[in-house]
Amino acid sequence: MEFAQMTASVPVAFQKDTVNLKNVEKAFVASEKALGGMLQRGIEWMESKK
């Protein structure tokens, strides 16, 4: 019976992992965009000092 319960819960656990990974990916992309923006502003600031 434990094996049946374990195998029945696998799809639910997989779906939760998939949702969590998608959220992590969204957060990572957002942080990359923010970092890219800061880098670009830094480059523009350095160029304005020349």
All heavy atoms as TSV, in Angstrom:
chain	resi	resn	atom	element	x	y	z
A	1	MET	N	N	0.820	-1.194	0.000
A	1	MET	CA	C	0.000	0.000	0.000
A	1	MET	C	C	0.868	1.263	0.000
A	1	MET	O	O	0.523	2.234	-0.631
A	1	MET	CB	C	-0.921	-0.012	1.206
A	1	MET	CG	C	-1.844	1.175	1.233
A	1	MET	SD	S	-3.446	0.668	1.788
A	1	MET	CE	C	-4.018	2.193	2.438
A	2	GLU	N	N	1.996	1.240	0.673
A	2	GLU	CA	C	2.872	2.409	0.694
A	2	GLU	C	C	3.407	2.707	-0.703
A	2	GLU	O	O	3.527	3.867	-1.082
A	2	GLU	CB	C	4.023	2.196	1.663
A	2	GLU	CG	C	3.601	2.194	3.118
A	2	GLU	CD	C	4.764	1.918	4.039
A	2	GLU	OE1	O	5.918	2.065	3.605
A	2	GLU	OE2	O	4.505	1.562	5.196
A	3	PHE	N	N	3.732	1.664	-1.442
A	3	PHE	CA	C	4.234	1.862	-2.798
A	3	PHE	C	C	3.168	2.512	-3.674
A	3	PHE	O	O	3.469	3.431	-4.449
A	3	PHE	CB	C	4.682	0.526	-3.407
A	3	PHE	CG	C	5.244	0.677	-4.790
A	3	PHE	CD1	C	6.514	1.206	-4.970
A	3	PHE	CD2	C	4.509	0.310	-5.896
A	3	PHE	CE1	C	7.040	1.365	-6.248
A	3	PHE	CE2	C	5.017	0.458	-7.177
A	3	PHE	CZ	C	6.296	0.991	-7.347
A	4	ALA	N	N	1.931	2.086	-3.538
A	4	ALA	CA	C	0.835	2.666	-4.316
A	4	ALA	C	C	0.648	4.138	-3.969
A	4	ALA	O	O	0.440	4.975	-4.854
A	4	ALA	CB	C	-0.453	1.895	-4.077
A	5	GLN	N	N	0.743	4.469	-2.707
A	5	GLN	CA	C	0.604	5.870	-2.293
A	5	GLN	C	C	1.779	6.705	-2.824
A	5	GLN	O	O	1.589	7.840	-3.261
A	5	GLN	CB	C	0.545	5.974	-0.772
A	5	GLN	CG	C	-0.745	5.440	-0.182
A	5	GLN	CD	C	-0.727	5.415	1.339
A	5	GLN	OE1	O	0.335	5.446	1.944
A	5	GLN	NE2	N	-1.897	5.345	1.930
A	6	MET	N	N	2.970	6.133	-2.764
A	6	MET	CA	C	4.151	6.854	-3.234
A	6	MET	C	C	4.053	7.133	-4.729
A	6	MET	O	O	4.305	8.247	-5.177
A	6	MET	CB	C	5.413	6.053	-2.926
A	6	MET	CG	C	6.690	6.775	-3.293
A	6	MET	SD	S	8.156	5.827	-2.936
A	6	MET	CE	C	8.014	4.500	-4.116
A	7	THR	N	N	3.683	6.118	-5.501
A	7	THR	CA	C	3.603	6.309	-6.948
A	7	THR	C	C	2.445	7.232	-7.323
A	7	THR	O	O	2.523	7.928	-8.332
A	7	THR	CB	C	3.467	4.966	-7.680
A	7	THR	OG1	O	2.330	4.271	-7.171
A	7	THR	CG2	C	4.707	4.126	-7.518
A	8	ALA	N	N	1.414	7.266	-6.523
A	8	ALA	CA	C	0.291	8.166	-6.797
A	8	ALA	C	C	0.678	9.615	-6.531
A	8	ALA	O	O	0.173	10.530	-7.173
A	8	ALA	CB	C	-0.915	7.782	-5.947
A	9	SER	N	N	1.597	9.846	-5.613
A	9	SER	CA	C	1.975	11.223	-5.273
A	9	SER	C	C	3.071	11.771	-6.187
A	9	SER	O	O	3.329	12.965	-6.176
A	9	SER	CB	C	2.437	11.288	-3.817
A	9	SER	OG	O	3.653	10.578	-3.654
A	10	VAL	N	N	3.699	10.934	-6.977
A	10	VAL	CA	C	4.789	11.382	-7.846
A	10	VAL	C	C	4.334	12.460	-8.834
A	10	VAL	O	O	5.006	13.487	-8.955
A	10	VAL	CB	C	5.453	10.190	-8.569
A	10	VAL	CG1	C	6.384	10.662	-9.669
A	10	VAL	CG2	C	6.208	9.343	-7.560
A	11	PRO	N	N	3.221	12.298	-9.555
A	11	PRO	CA	C	2.810	13.357	-10.496
A	11	PRO	C	C	2.578	14.706	-9.796
A	11	PRO	O	O	2.949	15.747	-10.321
A	11	PRO	CB	C	1.523	12.827	-11.115
A	11	PRO	CG	C	1.613	11.354	-10.975
A	11	PRO	CD	C	2.353	11.134	-9.676
A	12	VAL	N	N	1.987	14.684	-8.616
A	12	VAL	CA	C	1.735	15.926	-7.873
A	12	VAL	C	C	3.057	16.570	-7.483
A	12	VAL	O	O	3.247	17.783	-7.649
A	12	VAL	CB	C	0.867	15.650	-6.623
A	12	VAL	CG1	C	0.732	16.898	-5.773
A	12	VAL	CG2	C	-0.500	15.132	-7.045
A	13	ALA	N	N	3.997	15.789	-7.003
A	13	ALA	CA	C	5.301	16.320	-6.615
A	13	ALA	C	C	6.028	16.875	-7.833
A	13	ALA	O	O	6.658	17.929	-7.762
A	13	ALA	CB	C	6.131	15.229	-5.948
A	14	PHE	N	N	5.926	16.188	-8.949
A	14	PHE	CA	C	6.570	16.655	-10.182
A	14	PHE	C	C	5.975	17.985	-10.632
A	14	PHE	O	O	6.699	18.884	-11.042
A	14	PHE	CB	C	6.422	15.597	-11.280
A	14	PHE	CG	C	7.146	15.943	-12.538
A	14	PHE	CD1	C	8.525	15.848	-12.611
A	14	PHE	CD2	C	6.452	16.390	-13.655
A	14	PHE	CE1	C	9.204	16.168	-13.785
A	14	PHE	CE2	C	7.116	16.718	-14.829
A	14	PHE	CZ	C	8.492	16.606	-14.884
A	15	GLN	N	N	4.663	18.121	-10.541
A	15	GLN	CA	C	4.008	19.380	-10.926
A	15	GLN	C	C	4.459	20.514	-10.009
A	15	GLN	O	O	4.723	21.628	-10.476
A	15	GLN	CB	C	2.489	19.235	-10.864
A	15	GLN	CG	C	1.927	18.400	-11.994
A	15	GLN	CD	C	0.441	18.153	-11.847
A	15	GLN	OE1	O	-0.151	18.401	-10.806
A	15	GLN	NE2	N	-0.182	17.637	-12.898
A	16	LYS	N	N	4.575	20.249	-8.718
A	16	LYS	CA	C	5.030	21.272	-7.781
A	16	LYS	C	C	6.468	21.670	-8.089
A	16	LYS	O	O	6.802	22.857	-8.063
A	16	LYS	CB	C	4.919	20.778	-6.337
A	16	LYS	CG	C	3.504	20.702	-5.827
A	16	LYS	CD	C	3.466	20.223	-4.394
A	16	LYS	CE	C	2.051	20.119	-3.878
A	16	LYS	NZ	N	2.005	19.607	-2.492
A	17	ASP	N	N	7.314	20.705	-8.378
A	17	ASP	CA	C	8.704	21.005	-8.735
A	17	ASP	C	C	8.770	21.841	-10.009
A	17	ASP	O	O	9.570	22.771	-10.110
A	17	ASP	CB	C	9.514	19.719	-8.927
A	17	ASP	CG	C	9.847	19.038	-7.619
A	17	ASP	OD1	O	9.692	19.667	-6.557
A	17	ASP	OD2	O	10.283	17.865	-7.666
A	18	THR	N	N	7.934	21.512	-10.976
A	18	THR	CA	C	7.911	22.257	-12.232
A	18	THR	C	C	7.508	23.707	-11.985
A	18	THR	O	O	8.135	24.633	-12.509
A	18	THR	CB	C	6.945	21.596	-13.230
A	18	THR	OG1	O	7.368	20.254	-13.452
A	18	THR	CG2	C	6.916	22.336	-14.549
A	19	VAL	N	N	6.493	23.913	-11.172
A	19	VAL	CA	C	6.049	25.275	-10.854
A	19	VAL	C	C	7.157	26.029	-10.126
A	19	VAL	O	O	7.446	27.186	-10.442
A	19	VAL	CB	C	4.754	25.240	-10.010
A	19	VAL	CG1	C	4.427	26.614	-9.453
A	19	VAL	CG2	C	3.596	24.727	-10.848
A	20	ASN	N	N	7.797	25.373	-9.174
A	20	ASN	CA	C	8.881	26.020	-8.430
A	20	ASN	C	C	10.032	26.396	-9.358
A	20	ASN	O	O	10.589	27.486	-9.242
A	20	ASN	CB	C	9.383	25.117	-7.304
A	20	ASN	CG	C	8.398	25.008	-6.164
A	20	ASN	OD1	O	7.547	25.868	-5.985
A	20	ASN	ND2	N	8.510	23.949	-5.398
A	21	LEU	N	N	10.393	25.510	-10.269
A	21	LEU	CA	C	11.478	25.800	-11.203
A	21	LEU	C	C	11.128	26.952	-12.134
A	21	LEU	O	O	11.979	27.787	-12.450
A	21	LEU	CB	C	11.838	24.558	-12.018
A	21	LEU	CG	C	12.599	23.484	-11.250
A	21	LEU	CD1	C	12.743	22.233	-12.106
A	21	LEU	CD2	C	13.964	23.987	-10.816
A	22	LYS	N	N	9.872	27.021	-12.553
A	22	LYS	CA	C	9.452	28.133	-13.405
A	22	LYS	C	C	9.546	29.451	-12.644
A	22	LYS	O	O	9.962	30.471	-13.203
A	22	LYS	CB	C	8.030	27.910	-13.922
A	22	LYS	CG	C	7.951	26.854	-15.004
A	22	LYS	CD	C	6.537	26.656	-15.495
A	22	LYS	CE	C	6.489	25.563	-16.551
A	22	LYS	NZ	N	5.135	25.343	-17.045
A	23	ASN	N	N	9.177	29.438	-11.362
A	23	ASN	CA	C	9.279	30.651	-10.552
A	23	ASN	C	C	10.730	31.060	-10.354
A	23	ASN	O	O	11.056	32.244	-10.396
A	23	ASN	CB	C	8.590	30.457	-9.197
A	23	ASN	CG	C	7.087	30.378	-9.327
A	23	ASN	OD1	O	6.504	30.881	-10.277
A	23	ASN	ND2	N	6.443	29.734	-8.367
A	24	VAL	N	N	11.597	30.087	-10.142
A	24	VAL	CA	C	13.022	30.383	-9.997
A	24	VAL	C	C	13.567	30.976	-11.295
A	24	VAL	O	O	14.332	31.944	-11.279
A	24	VAL	CB	C	13.808	29.110	-9.594
A	24	VAL	CG1	C	15.304	29.315	-9.724
A	24	VAL	CG2	C	13.444	28.693	-8.177
A	25	GLU	N	N	13.153	30.411	-12.420
A	25	GLU	CA	C	13.612	30.918	-13.710
A	25	GLU	C	C	13.160	32.362	-13.925
A	25	GLU	O	O	13.933	33.212	-14.374
A	25	GLU	CB	C	13.090	30.039	-14.844
A	25	GLU	CG	C	13.552	30.492	-16.205
A	25	GLU	CD	C	12.981	29.661	-17.339
A	25	GLU	OE1	O	11.971	28.967	-17.143
A	25	GLU	OE2	O	13.551	29.729	-18.442
A	26	LYS	N	N	11.905	32.666	-13.584
A	26	LYS	CA	C	11.397	34.031	-13.727
A	26	LYS	C	C	12.200	34.992	-12.860
A	26	LYS	O	O	12.549	36.095	-13.304
A	26	LYS	CB	C	9.919	34.099	-13.339
A	26	LYS	CG	C	8.993	33.488	-14.350
A	26	LYS	CD	C	7.558	33.563	-13.870
A	26	LYS	CE	C	6.610	32.840	-14.793
A	26	LYS	NZ	N	5.229	32.845	-14.288
A	27	ALA	N	N	12.483	34.597	-11.631
A	27	ALA	CA	C	13.255	35.459	-10.731
A	27	ALA	C	C	14.670	35.653	-11.266
A	27	ALA	O	O	15.224	36.757	-11.189
A	27	ALA	CB	C	13.288	34.853	-9.328
A	28	PHE	N	N	15.258	34.606	-11.805
A	28	PHE	CA	C	16.610	34.696	-12.352
A	28	PHE	C	C	16.655	35.632	-13.553
A	28	PHE	O	O	17.557	36.469	-13.670
A	28	PHE	CB	C	17.103	33.294	-12.731
A	28	PHE	CG	C	18.529	33.263	-13.178
A	28	PHE	CD1	C	19.561	33.410	-12.268
A	28	PHE	CD2	C	18.849	33.081	-14.514
A	28	PHE	CE1	C	20.882	33.373	-12.672
A	28	PHE	CE2	C	20.168	33.048	-14.934
A	28	PHE	CZ	C	21.190	33.198	-14.002
A	29	VAL	N	N	15.683	35.515	-14.445
A	29	VAL	CA	C	15.629	36.382	-15.624
A	29	VAL	C	C	15.446	37.830	-15.188
A	29	VAL	O	O	16.104	38.735	-15.717
A	29	VAL	CB	C	14.504	35.933	-16.586
A	29	VAL	CG1	C	14.238	36.973	-17.658
A	29	VAL	CG2	C	14.862	34.597	-17.221
A	30	ALA	N	N	14.583	38.067	-14.213
A	30	ALA	CA	C	14.369	39.433	-13.727
A	30	ALA	C	C	15.649	40.001	-13.122
A	30	ALA	O	O	15.987	41.170	-13.366
A	30	ALA	CB	C	13.237	39.451	-12.698
A	31	SER	N	N	16.380	39.199	-12.365
A	31	SER	CA	C	17.617	39.697	-11.765
A	31	SER	C	C	18.683	39.936	-12.829
A	31	SER	O	O	19.464	40.888	-12.728
A	31	SER	CB	C	18.133	38.749	-10.682
A	31	SER	OG	O	18.537	37.520	-11.230
A	32	GLU	N	N	18.717	39.100	-13.861
A	32	GLU	CA	C	19.660	39.327	-14.968
A	32	GLU	C	C	19.350	40.630	-15.684
A	32	GLU	O	O	20.262	41.384	-16.034
A	32	GLU	CB	C	19.596	38.180	-15.977
A	32	GLU	CG	C	20.366	36.958	-15.594
A	32	GLU	CD	C	20.374	35.938	-16.717
A	32	GLU	OE1	O	19.324	35.742	-17.373
A	32	GLU	OE2	O	21.428	35.325	-16.942
A	33	LYS	N	N	18.074	40.906	-15.910
A	33	LYS	CA	C	17.689	42.153	-16.573
A	33	LYS	C	C	18.082	43.350	-15.716
A	33	LYS	O	O	18.590	44.348	-16.231
A	33	LYS	CB	C	16.192	42.171	-16.850
A	33	LYS	CG	C	15.783	41.270	-17.992
A	33	LYS	CD	C	14.292	41.349	-18.253
A	33	LYS	CE	C	13.894	40.441	-19.399
A	33	LYS	NZ	N	12.447	40.511	-19.667
A	34	ALA	N	N	17.844	43.253	-14.408
A	34	ALA	CA	C	18.208	44.349	-13.510
A	34	ALA	C	C	19.715	44.556	-13.498
A	34	ALA	O	O	20.201	45.698	-13.552
A	34	ALA	CB	C	17.688	44.061	-12.102
A	35	LEU	N	N	20.466	43.483	-13.448
A	35	LEU	CA	C	21.925	43.577	-13.462
A	35	LEU	C	C	22.412	44.173	-14.782
A	35	LEU	O	O	23.314	45.023	-14.801
A	35	LEU	CB	C	22.539	42.197	-13.237
A	35	LEU	CG	C	24.050	42.126	-13.120
A	35	LEU	CD1	C	24.543	43.002	-11.979
A	35	LEU	CD2	C	24.492	40.691	-12.928
A	36	GLY	N	N	21.820	43.763	-15.884
A	36	GLY	CA	C	22.173	44.320	-17.193
A	36	GLY	C	C	21.885	45.812	-17.251
A	36	GLY	O	O	22.680	46.584	-17.798
A	37	GLY	N	N	20.766	46.227	-16.687
A	37	GLY	CA	C	20.431	47.644	-16.656
A	37	GLY	C	C	21.425	48.441	-15.828
A	37	GLY	O	O	21.846	49.536	-16.228
A	38	MET	N	N	21.810	47.898	-14.674
A	38	MET	CA	C	22.800	48.584	-13.836
A	38	MET	C	C	24.145	48.680	-14.554
A	38	MET	O	O	24.817	49.713	-14.502
A	38	MET	CB	C	22.974	47.856	-12.500
A	38	MET	CG	C	21.800	48.020	-11.569
A	38	MET	SD	S	22.096	47.361	-9.919
A	38	MET	CE	C	21.977	45.606	-10.231
A	39	LEU	N	N	24.521	47.609	-15.222
A	39	LEU	CA	C	25.781	47.607	-15.973
A	39	LEU	C	C	25.747	48.653	-17.082
A	39	LEU	O	O	26.698	49.411	-17.269
A	39	LEU	CB	C	26.053	46.211	-16.542
A	39	LEU	CG	C	27.333	46.038	-17.344
A	39	LEU	CD1	C	28.554	46.364	-16.495
A	39	LEU	CD2	C	27.423	44.626	-17.883
A	40	GLN	N	N	24.634	48.712	-17.798
A	40	GLN	CA	C	24.499	49.688	-18.878
A	40	GLN	C	C	24.556	51.109	-18.333
A	40	GLN	O	O	25.226	51.971	-18.911
A	40	GLN	CB	C	23.186	49.456	-19.641
A	40	GLN	CG	C	23.022	50.363	-20.844
A	40	GLN	CD	C	24.110	50.170	-21.884
A	40	GLN	OE1	O	24.531	49.046	-22.161
A	40	GLN	NE2	N	24.583	51.256	-22.458
A	41	ARG	N	N	23.889	51.373	-17.216
A	41	ARG	CA	C	23.942	52.713	-16.616
A	41	ARG	C	C	25.358	53.047	-16.172
A	41	ARG	O	O	25.810	54.191	-16.309
A	41	ARG	CB	C	22.972	52.817	-15.444
A	41	ARG	CG	C	21.515	52.894	-15.878
A	41	ARG	CD	C	20.584	53.276	-14.753
A	41	ARG	NE	N	20.589	52.344	-13.633
A	41	ARG	CZ	C	19.859	51.235	-13.562
A	41	ARG	NH1	N	19.054	50.910	-14.561
A	41	ARG	NH2	N	19.922	50.457	-12.499
A	42	GLY	N	N	26.073	52.068	-15.660
A	42	GLY	CA	C	27.465	52.288	-15.266
A	42	GLY	C	C	28.344	52.619	-16.452
A	42	GLY	O	O	29.197	53.519	-16.378
A	43	ILE	N	N	28.133	51.916	-17.555
A	43	ILE	CA	C	28.905	52.187	-18.775
A	43	ILE	C	C	28.596	53.596	-19.272
A	43	ILE	O	O	29.499	54.361	-19.630
A	43	ILE	CB	C	28.614	51.127	-19.851
A	43	ILE	CG1	C	29.177	49.784	-19.425
A	43	ILE	CG2	C	29.136	51.555	-21.218
A	43	ILE	CD1	C	28.719	48.601	-20.280
A	44	GLU	N	N	27.320	53.954	-19.298
A	44	GLU	CA	C	26.929	55.292	-19.757
A	44	GLU	C	C	27.512	56.362	-18.842
A	44	GLU	O	O	27.961	57.410	-19.308
A	44	GLU	CB	C	25.411	55.397	-19.827
A	44	GLU	CG	C	24.813	54.575	-20.958
A	44	GLU	CD	C	23.306	54.439	-20.859
A	44	GLU	OE1	O	22.693	54.970	-19.892
A	44	GLU	OE2	O	22.719	53.809	-21.767
A	45	TRP	N	N	27.527	56.108	-17.539
A	45	TRP	CA	C	28.081	57.065	-16.584
A	45	TRP	C	C	29.587	57.245	-16.813
A	45	TRP	O	O	30.090	58.361	-16.807
A	45	TRP	CB	C	27.820	56.592	-15.153
A	45	TRP	CG	C	28.323	57.532	-14.108
A	45	TRP	CD1	C	27.724	58.688	-13.699
A	45	TRP	CD2	C	29.528	57.395	-13.358
A	45	TRP	NE1	N	28.491	59.272	-12.724
A	45	TRP	CE2	C	29.611	58.507	-12.489
A	45	TRP	CE3	C	30.537	56.438	-13.332
A	45	TRP	CZ2	C	30.667	58.681	-11.631
A	45	TRP	CZ3	C	31.585	56.618	-12.456
A	45	TRP	CH2	C	31.650	57.723	-11.615
A	46	MET	N	N	30.276	56.120	-17.038
A	46	MET	CA	C	31.716	56.203	-17.296
A	46	MET	C	C	32.003	56.960	-18.594
A	46	MET	O	O	32.963	57.736	-18.654
A	46	MET	CB	C	32.339	54.797	-17.370
A	46	MET	CG	C	32.400	54.064	-16.057
A	46	MET	SD	S	33.455	54.873	-14.846
A	46	MET	CE	C	35.059	54.586	-15.577
A	47	GLU	N	N	31.186	56.730	-19.607
A	47	GLU	CA	C	31.381	57.429	-20.877
A	47	GLU	C	C	31.120	58.929	-20.733
A	47	GLU	O	O	31.750	59.731	-21.401
A	47	GLU	CB	C	30.486	56.829	-21.959
A	47	GLU	CG	C	30.941	55.447	-22.396
A	47	GLU	CD	C	30.004	54.815	-23.405
A	47	GLU	OE1	O	28.883	55.323	-23.624
A	47	GLU	OE2	O	30.396	53.771	-23.973
A	48	SER	N	N	30.215	59.302	-19.863
A	48	SER	CA	C	29.915	60.729	-19.683
A	48	SER	C	C	31.034	61.445	-18.937
A	48	SER	O	O	31.135	62.669	-18.986
A	48	SER	CB	C	28.599	60.904	-18.907
A	48	SER	OG	O	28.772	60.547	-17.540
A	49	LYS	N	N	31.893	60.693	-18.257
A	49	LYS	CA	C	33.008	61.279	-17.509
A	49	LYS	C	C	34.224	61.544	-18.381
A	49	LYS	O	O	35.165	62.167	-17.956
A	49	LYS	CB	C	33.415	60.369	-16.350
A	49	LYS	CG	C	32.347	60.162	-15.308
A	49	LYS	CD	C	32.082	61.464	-14.593
A	49	LYS	CE	C	30.999	61.299	-13.557
A	49	LYS	NZ	N	30.646	62.563	-12.921
A	50	LYS	N	N	34.191	61.055	-19.613
A	50	LYS	CA	C	35.362	61.224	-20.507
A	50	LYS	C	C	35.422	62.622	-21.045
A	50	LYS	O	O	34.555	63.324	-21.272
A	50	LYS	CB	C	35.303	60.218	-21.655
A	50	LYS	CG	C	35.558	58.821	-21.198
A	50	LYS	CD	C	35.526	57.882	-22.389
A	50	LYS	CE	C	35.776	56.466	-21.931
A	50	LYS	NZ	N	35.727	55.502	-23.018
